[in-house]
Amino acid sequence: MSAKKAEKVLVVGTGTMGEGIAQTFAQNGFEVRLVARREEPLTRAMGQIKQNVEQFIEHGLIKESADKVVGRIEPMVTTDMNVALEGGVDYVVETIREVLEDKRALIASIQAVDPDVVIGSNTGSMTVDSLAEGMPNPATIIGIHYFNPAHIIPLVEVHRGEQTSDAAYELTERMMKESGKKTALVRKELPGFIVNRVMGAITRECAFILDEGICTPEDLNTAIKSSTGFRFACLGPMEVDDMIGLDICATVSGRVFPGLSNATEASKLVQEKVAQGDLGIKTGKGWYDYSGKTREEVLAEKNLALLKQLKLYMSQD
């Protein structure tokens, strides 16, 4: 950030994504107002942000104190957008739950107060046109897709609607880059955008492999982390294809593609776990058993592994 007055960002939503997005802006010099409907999730989010910032400091990724970074975040409990937008903000990020009606209601309430403020909707599945339809000013609505954990993963997918203005897009690009993010523009709106479509294909095949008993979840994790995942940390899929040779890729694709899964619903094993209430870290058990550790402790372990990778990734720029 330059010496000019710090810009203010309103982040609505204090889930895992909201806390990460607020941290990303705050540690890059922005003033942030973080809004929640209730006190408990807001308090939890502020505590998690401080822990995350301290990890960044430990890895040399932030030179300021945790108190200074967290001090740029103003926590606020309200559902009234008149209050949330009081004093004016330069950019809004909505990151509430992935329910179209809820997101549209929030966007409408924001535009009722300030129809000209640009609203970045953090969504991994909805089109901007579905969010902006019938809104007072659809030109100021744009899609921004962060990836969990949002404070560590560098990418934000940016996707425009038919009526999104160039000014809203240009501001969004600048805000993302000044908050330390890499951006990829989704040039045609389609469900899942870029990354989630690729991950959907990977997840579907993983589900097939597990449902068929071809390997254990532990061996599947080892196989991916030690091969494709290892490469993809620094070489994208098109770079890998060039390294392998496009002729070989074409031959292998012809042999493998016909036998790939074409399932249209979640894995049987996943559905069983969901029915049992085993949802992952948030319930203490998923593919792995996290009992005996708090959510914060488990996230700290996962984040530490990713922070080492982030530090190396940033050194390559």
FENMO-V27545 format. One record per backbone hydrogen bond with DSSP energy under -1.0 kcal/mol. CO is the residue of the C=O (numbers start at 1). NH is the residue of the N-H. Records with the same first field share a line. If there is no record, write none. Layout:
CO->NH + NH
//
This chain:
7->31
8->90 + 91
9->33
10->93
11->35
12->95
15->19
16->20
17->21
18->22
19->23
20->24
21->25
22->26
23->27
25->28 + 30
26->29
31->9
32->74
33->11
34->76
35->13
36->78
38->42
39->43
40->44
41->45
42->46
43->47
44->48
45->49
46->50
47->51
48->52
49->53
50->54
51->55
52->56
53->57
54->58
55->59
56->61
57->60
65->69
66->70
67->71
69->72
70->73
72->32
74->34
76->36
80->84
81->85
83->86
85->88
91->10
92->120
93->12
94->122
97->99
99->103
100->104
101->105
102->106
103->107
104->108
105->109
106->110
107->111
108->112
110->114
118->92
119->142
120->94
121->123 + 144
127->131
128->132
129->133
132->135
137->140
138->141
139->165
140->119
142->121
143->159
145->157
149->152 + 153
154->182
156->184
157->145
158->186
159->143
165->169
166->170
167->171
168->172
169->173
170->174
171->175
172->176
173->177
174->178
176->181
177->180
182->156
184->158
190->193
194->198
195->199
196->200
197->201
198->202
199->203
200->204
201->205
202->206
203->207
204->208
205->209
206->210
207->211
208->212
209->214
210->213
216->220
217->221
218->222
219->223
220->224
221->225
222->226
224->227 + 229
227->231
228->232
231->234 + 235
236->240
237->241
238->242
239->243
240->244
241->245
245->249
246->250
247->251
248->252
249->253
250->254
251->255
252->256
253->257
256->259
257->260
267->271
268->272
269->273
270->274
271->275
272->276
273->278
274->277
277->279
280->283 + 285
284->290
285->280
288->286
290->293
294->298
295->299
296->300
297->301
298->302
299->303
300->304
301->305
302->306
303->307
304->308
305->309
306->310
307->311
308->312
309->313
310->314
311->315
313->316
//
